[in-house]
Amino acid sequence: MSMVLVLAGCGSRAGDDTAAQGSAPAASCVDASGATIKLGFLNSLTGGMAISEKTVSNVLHMAADEINAGGGILGKKIEYVQEDGATDWPTFAEKTEKLLTQDCVAAIFGGWTSSSRKAVKPVVEKNNGLFFYPVQYEGLESSKNIYYTGATTNQQIIPAMDFLKSRGVKTLFLAGSDYVFPRTANAIIKLYAKKLGIQIVGEEYVPLDKDDWTSQVAKIVKAKPDFIFNTINGSSNVGFVKAYYDAGLKAATTPIISVSIAEEEAPAMGHEVTGHYASWNYFQSLKTPTNPKFIKDWKAYPNSSGVTSDPMEAAYISLYLYKALVEKAGSFDVDAVNDAAKKNTITFDAPEGTVTLDGDNHHISKPGHIGQINAQNQFTVVWASDKFIEPDPYLEGYDWFPENIRKQLADAAG
């Protein structure tokens, strides 16, 4: 499958007429007449992203088991079909097609990288399926066939920059994996940094499947930034952290703030990462009414990683939001579910707090948090937004992000 086909139509907004871009959506083969309903779980269980995505897969299983124990969705037990995206974007597209047209699932849950989501997007739109995406991303996208339960830019990137400004940061170095999320996020960071008076003193990328950061980290040493903004994903972070410490850098003088290293990844870095930071909406250390039970249940679940994290919490949320949508709609039909999203206030008492779904752009409200890694590889919250942040995936409420740049970045992202 060509990348042109895989990335087609990625900048569309929820409610766009997908049929106008090509043929009408295929007829659904979902069978809701029996005692069960099929759902698809699509995660990278092999390849470079398996370090992160295996836990997302497992927590989806836990959520499905919980929902089944409570009577299912509209009285139907979930029968889940697990597929491996294998850290390969054409495979994500092929497995999506299989899940929708052969397994006849009512919805698909999973993905991590923006490249995986962009591979899935045209397939779910063509087949009028539903995809629930659980990870923070670069924004500039919405679709009537996708629900986004991770953060968009104004819920993670902008809070991170606000935190850096509050800490008096003057210079910043950008280090990212070479694909759409880091490239787009860093373009937005550079725009906001200019408004905040923060100078970008370097920008380096390494392919997602590579882990040698030696030459790039040498440039960081030379630039002497106040902070490094890390948009690296997957196991490539291990190579980055190794090169960072091999070069003599340390958290006390050149700290890193990350948007993809969470509780599970921190101890897997191969080096103590105490003192560095991450920007997320959920941390295991959050004090909310629902978080203690979530942590306890996860630790007791078979094959649990033993720690909770933002992406797996967002995946957990996704299945419960789908349940709420279907039950409001009284149907598994995609159009009925989307109609229910628009006509009803859909909320869920999540471990991060009570989230609310925006029925127009299919994102959810989220709190912003900055955590600092402690000696237990947990995060001590050192900054928090004063309220839940409403999703603004196109950054339309920010005067420093002009329409022409918005269009250029959306087009470049696919």
SULKASUL-V410156 format. One record per residue. N is the residue number from 1. SS is DSSP state (helix for helix, strand for strand, loop for the rest). PHI is phi as a letter, one per 40 degrees, with the letter a starting at -180 (* if undefined). Layout:
BEGIN
{{N:SS:PHI} {N:SS:PHI}}
END
This chain:
BEGIN
{{1:loop:*} {2:loop:c} {3:helix:c} {4:helix:c} {5:helix:c} {6:helix:c} {7:loop:c} {8:loop:c} {9:loop:g} {10:loop:c} {11:loop:c} {12:loop:c} {13:loop:b} {14:loop:d} {15:loop:g} {16:loop:c} {17:loop:c} {18:helix:c} {19:helix:c} {20:helix:c} {21:helix:c} {22:loop:a} {23:loop:c} {24:loop:c} {25:loop:d} {26:loop:c} {27:loop:c} {28:loop:c} {29:loop:b} {30:loop:c} {31:loop:b} {32:loop:b} {33:loop:c} {34:loop:c} {35:loop:c} {36:strand:b} {37:strand:b} {38:strand:c} {39:strand:b} {40:strand:b} {41:strand:b} {42:strand:b} {43:strand:b} {44:loop:c} {45:loop:c} {46:loop:b} {47:loop:g} {48:loop:c} {49:loop:c} {50:helix:c} {51:helix:d} {52:helix:b} {53:helix:c} {54:helix:c} {55:helix:c} {56:helix:c} {57:helix:d} {58:helix:c} {59:helix:c} {60:helix:c} {61:helix:c} {62:helix:c} {63:helix:c} {64:helix:c} {65:helix:c} {66:helix:c} {67:helix:c} {68:helix:c} {69:helix:c} {70:loop:c} {71:loop:h} {72:loop:g} {73:strand:b} {74:loop:f} {75:loop:g} {76:strand:b} {77:strand:c} {78:strand:c} {79:strand:b} {80:strand:c} {81:strand:b} {82:strand:c} {83:strand:b} {84:strand:b} {85:loop:c} {86:loop:f} {87:loop:f} {88:loop:b} {89:helix:c} {90:helix:d} {91:helix:c} {92:helix:d} {93:helix:c} {94:helix:c} {95:helix:c} {96:helix:c} {97:helix:d} {98:helix:c} {99:helix:c} {100:helix:c} {101:helix:b} {102:loop:b} {103:loop:c} {104:loop:f} {105:loop:c} {106:loop:c} {107:loop:a} {108:strand:b} {109:strand:b} {110:strand:i} {111:loop:g} {112:loop:a} {113:loop:c} {114:helix:c} {115:helix:c} {116:helix:c} {117:helix:c} {118:helix:c} {119:helix:c} {120:helix:c} {121:helix:d} {122:helix:c} {123:helix:c} {124:helix:c} {125:helix:c} {126:helix:c} {127:loop:c} {128:loop:f} {129:loop:c} {130:loop:b} {131:strand:b} {132:strand:b} {133:strand:b} {134:loop:b} {135:loop:b} {136:loop:d} {137:loop:a} {138:loop:c} {139:loop:g} {140:loop:g} {141:loop:a} {142:loop:a} {143:loop:a} {144:loop:c} {145:loop:b} {146:strand:b} {147:strand:b} {148:strand:b} {149:loop:b} {150:loop:c} {151:loop:c} {152:loop:c} {153:helix:d} {154:helix:c} {155:helix:b} {156:helix:b} {157:helix:c} {158:helix:c} {159:helix:d} {160:helix:c} {161:helix:c} {162:helix:c} {163:helix:c} {164:helix:c} {165:helix:c} {166:helix:c} {167:loop:c} {168:loop:g} {169:loop:c} {170:loop:b} {171:strand:b} {172:strand:a} {173:strand:b} {174:strand:b} {175:strand:b} {176:strand:a} {177:strand:c} {178:loop:c} {179:loop:a} {180:helix:c} {181:helix:c} {182:helix:c} {183:helix:c} {184:helix:c} {185:helix:d} {186:helix:c} {187:helix:c} {188:helix:c} {189:helix:d} {190:helix:c} {191:helix:c} {192:helix:c} {193:helix:d} {194:helix:c} {195:helix:c} {196:helix:c} {197:loop:g} {198:loop:b} {199:strand:c} {200:strand:c} {201:strand:b} {202:strand:i} {203:strand:a} {204:strand:b} {205:strand:b} {206:strand:b} {207:loop:d} {208:loop:d} {209:loop:c} {210:loop:b} {211:loop:b} {212:loop:c} {213:loop:b} {214:helix:d} {215:helix:c} {216:helix:c} {217:helix:c} {218:helix:d} {219:helix:c} {220:helix:c} {221:helix:d} {222:helix:c} {223:helix:c} {224:loop:f} {225:loop:c} {226:loop:c} {227:strand:a} {228:strand:b} {229:strand:c} {230:strand:b} {231:strand:b} {232:loop:c} {233:loop:b} {234:loop:g} {235:loop:c} {236:helix:c} {237:helix:c} {238:helix:c} {239:helix:c} {240:helix:c} {241:helix:c} {242:helix:c} {243:helix:c} {244:helix:d} {245:helix:c} {246:helix:c} {247:loop:c} {248:loop:g} {249:loop:c} {250:loop:a} {251:loop:c} {252:loop:c} {253:loop:b} {254:loop:b} {255:strand:c} {256:strand:b} {257:strand:b} {258:strand:b} {259:loop:b} {260:loop:b} {261:loop:c} {262:loop:b} {263:helix:d} {264:helix:c} {265:helix:c} {266:helix:d} {267:loop:c} {268:loop:c} {269:loop:c} {270:loop:g} {271:loop:a} {272:loop:c} {273:loop:b} {274:loop:d} {275:loop:g} {276:loop:c} {277:strand:b} {278:strand:a} {279:strand:b} {280:strand:a} {281:loop:c} {282:loop:b} {283:loop:b} {284:loop:d} {285:loop:c} {286:loop:c} {287:loop:b} {288:loop:b} {289:loop:c} {290:loop:c} {291:helix:c} {292:helix:d} {293:helix:c} {294:helix:d} {295:helix:c} {296:helix:c} {297:helix:c} {298:helix:c} {299:helix:c} {300:helix:c} {301:loop:c} {302:loop:d} {303:loop:g} {304:loop:c} {305:loop:c} {306:loop:g} {307:loop:b} {308:loop:c} {309:loop:a} {310:helix:c} {311:helix:c} {312:helix:c} {313:helix:c} {314:helix:c} {315:helix:c} {316:helix:d} {317:helix:d} {318:helix:d} {319:helix:c} {320:helix:c} {321:helix:c} {322:helix:c} {323:helix:d} {324:helix:c} {325:helix:c} {326:helix:c} {327:helix:c} {328:helix:c} {329:helix:c} {330:loop:g} {331:loop:a} {332:loop:c} {333:loop:c} {334:helix:c} {335:helix:c} {336:helix:c} {337:helix:c} {338:helix:c} {339:helix:c} {340:helix:c} {341:helix:c} {342:helix:c} {343:helix:c} {344:loop:b} {345:loop:c} {346:loop:c} {347:strand:b} {348:strand:a} {349:strand:c} {350:strand:c} {351:loop:d} {352:loop:c} {353:strand:h} {354:strand:c} {355:strand:c} {356:strand:b} {357:strand:c} {358:loop:c} {359:loop:c} {360:loop:c} {361:loop:b} {362:loop:g} {363:strand:b} {364:strand:b} {365:loop:c} {366:strand:a} {367:loop:c} {368:loop:c} {369:strand:b} {370:strand:b} {371:strand:b} {372:strand:b} {373:strand:c} {374:loop:b} {375:loop:c} {376:loop:c} {377:loop:g} {378:loop:b} {379:strand:b} {380:strand:c} {381:strand:c} {382:strand:b} {383:strand:a} {384:strand:a} {385:loop:c} {386:loop:c} {387:loop:a} {388:loop:c} {389:strand:c} {390:loop:c} {391:loop:c} {392:loop:b} {393:loop:c} {394:loop:b} {395:loop:f} {396:loop:c} {397:loop:c} {398:loop:b} {399:loop:c} {400:loop:c} {401:loop:b} {402:loop:c} {403:helix:d} {404:helix:c} {405:helix:c} {406:helix:d} {407:helix:c} {408:helix:c} {409:helix:c} {410:helix:c} {411:helix:c} {412:helix:c} {413:helix:c} {414:loop:h}}
END
